[in-house]
């Protein structure tokens, strides 16, 4: 349970840090590729059942720096886990 929470916290921290790096990098011409955003998902559609309408969809916006930081977080997780839990 503790290791799962550590993994979740590590990945969330990686996403936040990657997002900040991407935002700052967009203003620098040589690092603008780090801020390139990819839109992944399924567009919304409505399921009309006469009584109620269900709208379904899924969309994620992710940038290159977030992907790189997730990889760094996954690589650092085993060492961090071993350091904290022995």
The first five atom37 places (N, CA, C, CB, O) and aatype in JSON, in Angstrom:
{
  "aatype": [20, 20, 20, 20, 20, 20, 20, 20, 20, 20, 20, 20, 20, 20, 20, 20, 20, 20, 20, 20, 20, 20, 20, 20, 20, 20, 20, 20, 20, 20, 20, 20, 20, 20, 20, 20, 20, 20, 20, 20, 20, 20, 20, 20, 20, 20, 20, 20, 20, 20, 20, 20, 20, 20, 20, 20, 20, 20, 20, 20, 20, 20, 20, 20, 20, 20, 20, 20, 20, 20, 20, 20, 20, 20, 20, 20, 20, 20, 20, 20, 20, 20, 20, 20, 20, 20],
  "atom_mask": [
    [1, 1, 1, 1, 1],
    [1, 1, 1, 1, 1],
    [1, 1, 1, 1, 1],
    [1, 1, 1, 1, 1],
    [1, 1, 1, 1, 1],
    [1, 1, 1, 1, 1],
    [1, 1, 1, 1, 1],
    [1, 1, 1, 1, 1],
    [1, 1, 1, 1, 1],
    [1, 1, 1, 1, 1],
    [1, 1, 1, 1, 1],
    [1, 1, 1, 1, 1],
    [1, 1, 1, 1, 1],
    [1, 1, 1, 1, 1],
    [1, 1, 1, 1, 1],
    [1, 1, 1, 1, 1],
    [1, 1, 1, 1, 1],
    [1, 1, 1, 1, 1],
    [1, 1, 1, 1, 1],
    [1, 1, 1, 1, 1],
    [1, 1, 1, 1, 1],
    [1, 1, 1, 1, 1],
    [1, 1, 1, 1, 1],
    [1, 1, 1, 1, 1],
    [1, 1, 1, 1, 1],
    [1, 1, 1, 1, 1],
    [1, 1, 1, 1, 1],
    [1, 1, 1, 1, 1],
    [1, 1, 1, 1, 1],
    [1, 1, 1, 1, 1],
    [1, 1, 1, 1, 1],
    [1, 1, 1, 1, 1],
    [1, 1, 1, 1, 1],
    [1, 1, 1, 1, 1],
    [1, 1, 1, 1, 1],
    [1, 1, 1, 1, 1],
    [1, 1, 1, 1, 1],
    [1, 1, 1, 1, 1],
    [1, 1, 1, 1, 1],
    [1, 1, 1, 1, 1],
    [1, 1, 1, 1, 1],
    [1, 1, 1, 1, 1],
    [1, 1, 1, 1, 1],
    [1, 1, 1, 1, 1],
    [1, 1, 1, 1, 1],
    [1, 1, 1, 1, 1],
    [1, 1, 1, 1, 1],
    [1, 1, 1, 1, 1],
    [1, 1, 1, 1, 1],
    [1, 1, 1, 1, 1],
    [1, 1, 1, 1, 1],
    [1, 1, 1, 1, 1],
    [1, 1, 1, 1, 1],
    [1, 1, 1, 1, 1],
    [1, 1, 1, 1, 1],
    [1, 1, 1, 1, 1],
    [1, 1, 1, 1, 1],
    [1, 1, 1, 1, 1],
    [1, 1, 1, 1, 1],
    [1, 1, 1, 1, 1],
    [1, 1, 1, 1, 1],
    [1, 1, 1, 1, 1],
    [1, 1, 1, 1, 1],
    [1, 1, 1, 1, 1],
    [1, 1, 1, 1, 1],
    [1, 1, 1, 1, 1],
    [1, 1, 1, 1, 1],
    [1, 1, 1, 1, 1],
    [1, 1, 1, 1, 1],
    [1, 1, 1, 1, 1],
    [1, 1, 1, 1, 1],
    [1, 1, 1, 1, 1],
    [1, 1, 1, 1, 1],
    [1, 1, 1, 1, 1],
    [1, 1, 1, 1, 1],
    [1, 1, 1, 1, 1],
    [1, 1, 1, 1, 1],
    [1, 1, 1, 1, 1],
    [1, 1, 1, 1, 1],
    [1, 1, 1, 1, 1],
    [1, 1, 1, 1, 1],
    [1, 1, 1, 1, 1],
    [1, 1, 1, 1, 1],
    [1, 1, 1, 1, 1],
    [1, 1, 1, 1, 1],
    [1, 1, 1, 1, 1]
  ],
  "atom_positions": [
    [[0.82, -1.19, 0.0], [0.0, 0.0, 0.0], [0.87, 1.26, 0.0], [-0.94, -0.01, 1.21], [0.63, 2.21, -0.75]],
    [[1.9, 1.25, 0.87], [2.77, 2.41, 0.95], [3.56, 2.6, -0.34], [3.73, 2.27, 2.14], [3.77, 3.73, -0.79]],
    [[3.99, 1.5, -0.94], [4.76, 1.6, -2.17], [3.88, 2.09, -3.32], [5.39, 0.25, -2.53], [4.35, 2.81, -4.19]],
    [[2.63, 1.69, -3.32], [1.71, 2.18, -4.34], [1.47, 3.67, -4.23], [0.39, 1.44, -4.25], [1.43, 4.38, -5.23]],
    [[1.32, 4.15, -2.99], [1.15, 5.59, -2.78], [2.41, 6.35, -3.16], [0.79, 5.86, -1.32], [2.34, 7.46, -3.69]],
    [[3.57, 5.76, -2.88], [4.82, 6.39, -3.27], [4.93, 6.48, -4.79], [6.02, 5.62, -2.69], [5.36, 7.5, -5.32]],
    [[4.55, 5.43, -5.48], [4.58, 5.43, -6.94], [3.64, 6.51, -7.49], [4.18, 4.04, -7.49], [4.01, 7.25, -8.41]],
    [[2.43, 6.59, -6.94], [1.47, 7.59, -7.37], [2.0, 9.0, -7.12], [0.13, 7.4, -6.64], [1.91, 9.87, -8.0]],
    [[2.56, 9.24, -5.93], [3.1, 10.56, -5.6], [4.28, 10.92, -6.49], [3.51, 10.61, -4.13], [4.42, 12.07, -6.91]],
    [[5.13, 9.94, -6.78], [6.28, 10.18, -7.66], [5.82, 10.56, -9.06], [7.18, 8.94, -7.71], [6.35, 11.5, -9.66]],
    [[4.85, 9.85, -9.59], [4.36, 10.15, -10.94], [3.62, 11.49, -10.99], [3.44, 9.03, -11.42], [3.75, 12.22, -11.97]],
    [[2.85, 11.8, -9.97], [2.16, 13.09, -9.94], [3.15, 14.25, -9.85], [1.17, 13.14, -8.77], [2.97, 15.28, -10.5]],
    [[4.19, 14.07, -9.04], [5.23, 15.1, -8.95], [5.94, 15.25, -10.29], [6.24, 14.77, -7.84], [6.26, 16.37, -10.7]],
    [[6.19, 14.15, -10.98], [6.85, 14.2, -12.29], [5.98, 14.94, -13.3], [7.15, 12.77, -12.79], [6.5, 15.71, -14.1]],
    [[4.67, 14.71, -13.28], [3.77, 15.38, -14.21], [3.73, 16.88, -13.93], [2.35, 14.78, -14.12], [3.75, 17.69, -14.86]],
    [[3.67, 17.26, -12.66], [3.61, 18.68, -12.31], [4.91, 19.38, -12.7], [3.34, 18.86, -10.8], [4.88, 20.46, -13.29]],
    [[6.04, 18.77, -12.37], [7.34, 19.37, -12.72], [7.5, 19.43, -14.24], [8.5, 18.55, -12.09], [7.98, 20.43, -14.77]],
    [[7.11, 18.37, -14.94], [7.18, 18.37, -16.4], [6.3, 19.43, -17.02], [6.8, 17.02, -16.94], [6.68, 20.05, -18.02]],
    [[5.14, 19.66, -16.44], [4.25, 20.7, -16.94], [4.86, 22.09, -16.76], [2.89, 20.62, -16.23], [4.79, 22.93, -17.65]],
    [[5.47, 22.32, -15.6], [6.13, 23.6, -15.36], [7.3, 23.81, -16.32], [6.63, 23.69, -13.91], [7.47, 24.9, -16.86]],
    [[8.09, 22.77, -16.53], [9.21, 22.87, -17.47], [8.69, 23.16, -18.88], [10.04, 21.56, -17.46], [9.25, 23.99, -19.59]],
    [[7.63, 22.49, -19.27], [7.05, 22.72, -20.59], [6.53, 24.13, -20.77], [5.93, 21.75, -20.84], [6.7, 24.73, -21.83]],
    [[5.9, 24.67, -19.72], [5.39, 26.04, -19.8], [6.53, 27.05, -19.94], [4.57, 26.37, -18.56], [6.44, 27.98, -20.74]],
    [[7.6, 26.87, -19.17], [8.73, 27.78, -19.25], [9.5, 27.6, -20.56], [9.67, 27.56, -18.08], [10.0, 28.58, -21.11]],
    [[9.59, 26.38, -21.06], [10.36, 26.1, -22.28], [9.68, 26.64, -23.53], [10.57, 24.62, -22.43], [10.36, 26.9, -24.52]],
    [[8.37, 26.82, -23.51], [7.68, 27.34, -24.69], [8.15, 28.75, -25.05], [6.17, 27.36, -24.44], [8.1, 29.14, -26.22]],
    [[8.62, 29.5, -24.06], [9.09, 30.87, -24.32], [10.5, 30.94, -24.84], [8.99, 31.67, -23.07], [10.92, 32.01, -25.3]],
    [[11.26, 29.86, -24.8], [12.64, 29.82, -25.25], [12.67, 29.09, -26.6], [13.58, 29.13, -24.19], [12.23, 27.94, -26.69]],
    [[13.18, 29.74, -27.61], [13.1, 29.19, -28.97], [13.84, 27.86, -29.11], [13.65, 30.18, -29.96], [13.35, 26.96, -29.79]],
    [[15.0, 27.72, -28.48], [15.76, 26.48, -28.65], [15.18, 25.32, -27.85], [17.2, 26.69, -28.24], [15.49, 24.16, -28.13]],
    [[14.34, 25.6, -26.86], [13.73, 24.55, -26.04], [12.23, 24.42, -26.26], [13.99, 24.83, -24.58], [11.54, 23.74, -25.5]],
    [[11.72, 25.06, -27.29], [10.27, 25.06, -27.53], [9.72, 23.65, -27.77], [9.95, 25.95, -28.73], [8.54, 23.42, -27.53]],
    [[10.54, 22.73, -28.24], [10.09, 21.35, -28.48], [9.66, 20.67, -27.19], [11.19, 20.54, -29.15], [8.84, 19.76, -27.22]],
    [[10.21, 21.1, -26.04], [9.79, 20.51, -24.76], [8.36, 20.86, -24.41], [10.72, 20.96, -23.65], [7.69, 20.13, -23.67]],
    [[7.88, 21.98, -24.93], [6.53, 22.42, -24.63], [5.49, 22.0, -25.65], [6.52, 23.88, -24.51], [4.33, 22.4, -25.54]],
    [[5.88, 21.21, -26.64], [4.93, 20.77, -27.67], [3.87, 19.88, -27.03], [5.65, 20.01, -28.83], [4.19, 18.9, -26.35]],
    [[2.61, 20.22, -27.24], [1.49, 19.52, -26.6], [0.84, 18.56, -27.59], [0.45, 20.53, -26.07], [0.58, 18.9, -28.74]],
    [[0.59, 17.36, -27.11], [-0.13, 16.35, -27.89], [-1.49, 16.13, -27.25], [0.68, 15.01, -27.96], [-1.61, 15.99, -26.03]],
    [[-2.51, 16.09, -28.07], [-3.88, 15.89, -27.62], [-4.27, 14.45, -27.94], [-4.87, 16.91, -28.29], [-4.36, 14.08, -29.11]],
    [[-4.5, 13.65, -26.91], [-4.8, 12.23, -27.08], [-6.19, 11.98, -26.52], [-3.73, 11.33, -26.38], [-6.52, 12.45, -25.43]],
    [[-7.01, 11.23, -27.24], [-8.3, 10.88, -26.68], [-9.37, 10.6, -27.71], [-8.76, 11.96, -25.8], [-9.12, 10.54, -28.91]],
    [[-10.57, 10.43, -27.19], [-11.75, 10.15, -27.99], [-12.69, 11.34, -27.84], [-12.44, 8.8, -27.54], [-12.96, 11.78, -26.72]],
    [[-13.18, 11.85, -28.95], [-14.09, 12.98, -28.87], [-15.4, 12.55, -28.21], [-14.36, 13.57, -30.28], [-15.76, 11.37, -28.22]],
    [[-16.09, 13.5, -27.64], [-17.31, 13.2, -26.91], [-18.43, 12.78, -27.85], [-17.75, 14.4, -26.08], [-18.51, 13.24, -29.0]],
    [[-19.29, 11.93, -27.35], [-20.5, 11.57, -28.08], [-21.64, 11.41, -27.07], [-20.29, 10.26, -28.92], [-21.41, 11.09, -25.91]],
    [[-22.85, 11.62, -27.55], [-24.03, 11.56, -26.69], [-24.81, 10.28, -26.92], [-24.93, 12.77, -26.92], [-24.99, 9.84, -28.06]],
    [[-25.25, 9.71, -25.83], [-26.12, 8.54, -25.88], [-27.47, 8.98, -25.33], [-25.52, 7.32, -25.06], [-27.65, 9.12, -24.12]],
    [[-28.43, 9.2, -26.24], [-29.74, 9.72, -25.87], [-30.68, 8.54, -25.59], [-30.31, 10.64, -26.99], [-30.99, 7.76, -26.48]],
    [[-31.12, 8.43, -24.33], [-32.01, 7.34, -23.92], [-33.42, 7.82, -23.63], [-31.44, 6.65, -22.7], [-34.16, 7.18, -22.87]],
    [[-33.8, 8.94, -24.22], [-35.12, 9.56, -24.09], [-35.38, 10.11, -22.68], [-36.2, 8.56, -24.45], [-35.95, 11.19, -22.55]],
    [[-35.0, 9.4, -21.65], [-35.2, 9.87, -20.28], [-34.04, 10.75, -19.85], [-35.36, 8.69, -19.31], [-34.23, 11.78, -19.21]],
    [[-32.83, 10.34, -20.21], [-31.64, 11.13, -19.91], [-30.6, 10.91, -21.0], [-31.06, 10.74, -18.52], [-30.68, 9.96, -21.79]],
    [[-29.63, 11.8, -21.03], [-28.57, 11.76, -22.03], [-27.25, 11.52, -21.33], [-28.53, 13.08, -22.87], [-26.92, 12.19, -20.35]],
    [[-26.49, 10.56, -21.83], [-25.16, 10.27, -21.3], [-24.14, 10.78, -22.31], [-24.97, 8.73, -21.03], [-24.2, 10.45, -23.5]],
    [[-23.2, 11.58, -21.83], [-22.13, 12.08, -22.68], [-20.84, 11.38, -22.28], [-21.99, 13.63, -22.57], [-20.44, 11.43, -21.11]],
    [[-20.2, 10.73, -23.24], [-18.97, 9.99, -22.97], [-17.83, 10.57, -23.8], [-19.15, 8.48, -23.28], [-18.04, 11.01, -24.93]],
    [[-16.64, 10.58, -23.23], [-15.46, 11.06, -23.93], [-14.24, 10.95, -23.05], [-15.65, 12.5, -24.4], [-14.35, 10.74, -21.84]],
    [[-13.08, 11.09, -23.65], [-11.82, 10.96, -22.92], [-10.77, 11.79, -23.66], [-11.38, 9.46, -22.8], [-10.61, 11.64, -24.87]],
    [[-10.07, 12.67, -22.95], [-9.07, 13.5, -23.59], [-7.95, 13.81, -22.6], [-9.71, 14.8, -24.12], [-8.2, 14.16, -21.45]],
    [[-6.71, 13.68, -23.07], [-5.52, 14.01, -22.28], [-4.65, 14.94, -23.12], [-4.72, 12.71, -21.86], [-4.4, 14.67, -24.3]],
    [[-4.2, 16.02, -22.52], [-3.21, 16.9, -23.14], [-1.89, 16.67, -22.42], [-3.65, 18.42, -23.07], [-1.8, 16.89, -21.21]],
    [[-0.88, 16.22, -23.14], [0.4, 15.93, -22.53], [1.5, 16.53, -23.39], [0.6, 14.4, -22.36], [1.41, 16.52, -24.62]],
    [[2.53, 17.05, -22.74], [3.64, 17.64, -23.49], [4.9, 16.77, -23.36], [3.91, 19.09, -23.01], [4.96, 15.87, -22.52]],
    [[5.87, 17.06, -24.19], [7.08, 16.25, -24.26], [7.81, 16.24, -22.92], [8.01, 16.78, -25.36], [8.31, 15.19, -22.5]],
    [[7.89, 17.37, -22.25], [8.6, 17.42, -20.97], [7.9, 16.57, -19.91], [8.72, 18.88, -20.49], [8.57, 16.01, -19.04]],
    [[6.58, 16.48, -19.95], [5.88, 15.61, -19.01], [6.22, 14.15, -19.27], [4.36, 15.83, -19.12], [6.41, 13.38, -18.32]],
    [[6.29, 13.75, -20.54], [6.65, 12.37, -20.87], [8.05, 12.06, -20.37], [6.55, 12.14, -22.39], [8.29, 11.0, -19.8]],
    [[8.98, 12.98, -20.6], [10.36, 12.77, -20.14], [10.43, 12.69, -18.62], [11.26, 13.89, -20.65], [11.17, 11.87, -18.08]],
    [[9.68, 13.54, -17.93], [9.71, 13.51, -16.46], [9.04, 12.26, -15.91], [9.03, 14.77, -15.89], [9.46, 11.76, -14.86]],
    [[8.03, 11.73, -16.57], [7.43, 10.46, -16.15], [8.46, 9.34, -16.26], [6.17, 10.13, -17.0], [8.54, 8.48, -15.38]],
    [[9.23, 9.34, -17.34], [10.28, 8.33, -17.5], [11.33, 8.47, -16.41], [10.94, 8.45, -18.89], [11.78, 7.47, -15.84]],
    [[11.73, 9.7, -16.1], [12.7, 9.94, -15.02], [12.11, 9.47, -13.68], [13.08, 11.45, -14.94], [12.82, 8.86, -12.87]],
    [[10.84, 9.75, -13.44], [10.19, 9.31, -12.2], [10.15, 7.8, -12.08], [8.8, 9.86, -12.13], [10.37, 7.26, -11.0]],
    [[9.87, 7.12, -13.19], [9.85, 5.65, -13.17], [11.24, 5.08, -12.93], [9.29, 5.11, -14.49], [11.39, 4.04, -12.29]],
    [[12.27, 5.75, -13.44], [13.64, 5.29, -13.22], [14.11, 5.56, -11.79], [14.57, 5.96, -14.2], [14.91, 4.79, -11.25]],
    [[13.63, 6.64, -11.18], [14.03, 7.0, -9.81], [13.23, 6.27, -8.74], [13.89, 8.49, -9.61], [13.68, 6.16, -7.61]],
    [[12.06, 5.78, -9.09], [11.19, 5.15, -8.1], [11.83, 3.98, -7.36], [9.94, 4.67, -8.77], [11.72, 3.94, -6.13]],
    [[12.5, 3.02, -8.01], [13.08, 1.9, -7.25], [14.1, 2.35, -6.21], [13.73, 0.92, -8.19], [14.13, 1.83, -5.09]],
    [[14.95, 3.32, -6.56], [15.94, 3.81, -5.6], [15.27, 4.55, -4.45], [16.95, 4.73, -6.31], [15.66, 4.4, -3.29]],
    [[14.25, 5.33, -4.77], [13.53, 6.06, -3.74], [12.79, 5.11, -2.81], [12.54, 7.05, -4.37], [12.77, 5.3, -1.59]],
    [[12.19, 4.09, -3.38], [11.47, 3.08, -2.58], [12.42, 2.33, -1.67], [10.74, 2.09, -3.5], [12.12, 2.09, -0.5]],
    [[13.57, 1.96, -2.2], [14.56, 1.22, -1.4], [15.1, 2.13, -0.28], [15.74, 0.71, -2.3], [15.34, 1.66, 0.84]],
    [[15.3, 3.41, -0.57], [15.81, 4.33, 0.43], [14.81, 4.54, 1.56], [16.16, 5.67, -0.23], [15.2, 4.64, 2.73]],
    [[13.51, 4.62, 1.23], [12.51, 4.89, 2.24], [12.05, 3.63, 3.01], [11.32, 5.54, 1.6], [11.81, 3.7, 4.21]],
    [[11.94, 2.5, 2.31], [11.37, 1.32, 2.93], [12.39, 0.2, 3.17], [10.27, 0.8, 2.07], [12.04, -0.84, 3.72]],
    [[13.63, 0.42, 2.78], [14.67, -0.56, 3.05], [14.73, -1.74, 2.23], [14.57, -0.98, 4.34], [15.6, -2.59, 2.44]]
  ]
}
